[in-house]
Amino acid sequence: MESPARNLIGKGTVIKGDVESSGDIRVDGRLLGSLRSNGKIVVGQTGVVEGDLTCKQADISGVVKGILKCDELTSLKSTSKVEVDLVTKQLLIEVGAVFTGKCVMSQTPAIQTNKKE
């Protein structure tokens, strides 16, 4: 069986538009649009996402503005600054993280319920 793809939006890169990935993806650049992954989304310290995120796991160290739907664990690192409406199964917020918005703890998988028709 093939291992899932690992993708990177590098520092200094700006993408305008929606991104879909079947594997894990890391954002160290800037994404203006939605991001959907069947794996883990990592937003590094230099990463900025202005749009909706849908994933299995999220590990946020940078800036996110939009709607974040995560099937399993959402981890907000101490350097993160998020303005989101969050739907997740589990949430970990480190000291120093800035969280503005609302959070709904849900057992319903985000990836399953939001599939495009």
C-alpha positions as CSV (number, residue, x, y, z in Angstrom):
1,M,0.0,0.0,0.0
2,E,1.3,3.5,-0.9
3,S,1.9,6.0,1.9
4,P,-0.2,9.1,1.8
5,A,1.3,12.1,0.0
6,R,3.0,14.8,2.1
7,N,2.7,18.3,0.6
8,L,4.3,21.7,1.4
9,I,3.3,25.2,0.7
10,G,6.7,26.8,1.4
11,K,7.6,30.1,3.2
12,G,7.4,33.0,0.7
13,T,4.7,31.2,-1.4
14,V,1.2,32.7,-1.8
15,I,-1.6,30.6,-3.2
16,K,-5.0,32.1,-4.1
17,G,-7.7,29.4,-4.5
18,D,-8.9,26.1,-3.0
19,V,-6.5,23.2,-2.3
20,E,-7.4,19.6,-1.8
21,S,-5.1,16.8,-0.7
22,S,-5.5,13.1,0.0
23,G,-2.5,13.2,2.3
24,D,-0.9,15.4,4.9
25,I,-0.1,19.0,4.1
26,R,2.0,21.7,5.7
27,V,1.6,25.5,5.2
28,D,4.6,27.7,5.9
29,G,3.5,30.3,3.2
30,R,0.2,32.0,2.7
31,L,-3.1,30.4,1.5
32,L,-6.0,32.6,0.5
33,G,-8.7,30.0,0.1
34,S,-10.0,26.7,1.5
35,L,-7.9,23.7,2.3
36,R,-9.2,20.2,2.5
37,S,-7.2,17.2,3.5
38,N,-8.0,13.5,4.3
39,G,-4.9,13.6,6.6
40,K,-3.2,16.2,8.9
41,I,-2.9,19.9,8.2
42,V,0.0,21.7,9.8
43,V,0.2,25.5,9.7
44,G,3.8,26.4,10.7
45,Q,4.8,29.5,12.6
46,T,5.2,31.5,9.3
47,G,2.0,30.0,7.8
48,V,-1.1,32.0,7.2
49,V,-4.5,30.6,6.1
50,E,-7.4,32.9,5.3
51,G,-10.2,30.4,4.5
52,D,-11.8,27.2,5.6
53,L,-9.9,24.1,6.7
54,T,-11.3,20.6,6.8
55,C,-9.1,17.7,7.9
56,K,-8.6,14.7,10.1
57,Q,-6.0,16.4,12.4
58,A,-4.8,20.0,12.7
59,D,-1.6,21.3,14.2
60,I,-1.6,25.1,14.2
61,S,1.4,27.3,15.0
62,G,0.7,30.2,12.7
63,V,-2.4,32.3,11.7
64,V,-5.7,30.9,10.7
65,K,-8.9,32.9,9.9
66,G,-12.1,31.1,8.8
67,I,-13.9,27.9,9.7
68,L,-11.9,24.9,11.0
69,K,-13.5,21.5,10.9
70,C,-11.4,18.6,12.3
71,D,-12.4,15.0,12.8
72,E,-9.9,14.2,15.6
73,L,-7.5,16.4,17.4
74,T,-7.0,20.2,16.9
75,S,-3.8,21.4,18.5
76,L,-3.2,25.1,18.9
77,K,0.5,25.7,19.7
78,S,1.8,28.6,21.8
79,T,2.6,30.8,18.7
80,S,-0.8,30.3,17.0
81,K,-3.3,33.1,16.4
82,V,-6.6,31.8,15.2
83,E,-9.9,33.5,14.5
84,V,-12.1,30.6,13.7
85,D,-15.4,28.8,14.2
86,L,-14.1,25.5,15.3
87,V,-15.7,22.1,15.1
88,T,-13.5,19.3,16.5
89,K,-13.6,16.1,18.5
90,Q,-10.7,17.1,20.8
91,L,-9.0,20.4,21.4
92,L,-5.5,21.2,22.9
93,I,-4.6,24.8,23.5
94,E,-1.1,25.6,24.7
95,V,-0.3,28.6,26.9
96,G,0.3,31.6,24.7
97,A,-2.1,30.6,21.9
98,V,-4.6,33.2,20.9
99,F,-8.1,31.8,20.1
100,T,-10.9,34.0,19.1
101,G,-14.2,32.5,18.0
102,K,-16.4,29.6,19.0
103,C,-15.8,25.9,19.5
104,V,-18.2,23.0,19.1
105,M,-17.0,19.6,20.3
106,S,-18.5,17.0,17.9
107,Q,-18.2,13.3,17.3
108,T,-19.5,13.7,13.7
109,P,-16.6,13.4,11.2
110,A,-16.1,16.7,9.3
111,I,-14.5,15.0,6.3
112,Q,-17.5,12.6,5.9
113,T,-20.3,15.2,6.3
114,N,-18.7,17.9,4.0
115,K,-17.9,15.9,0.9
116,K,-18.5,17.7,-2.3
117,E,-21.2,16.4,-4.5
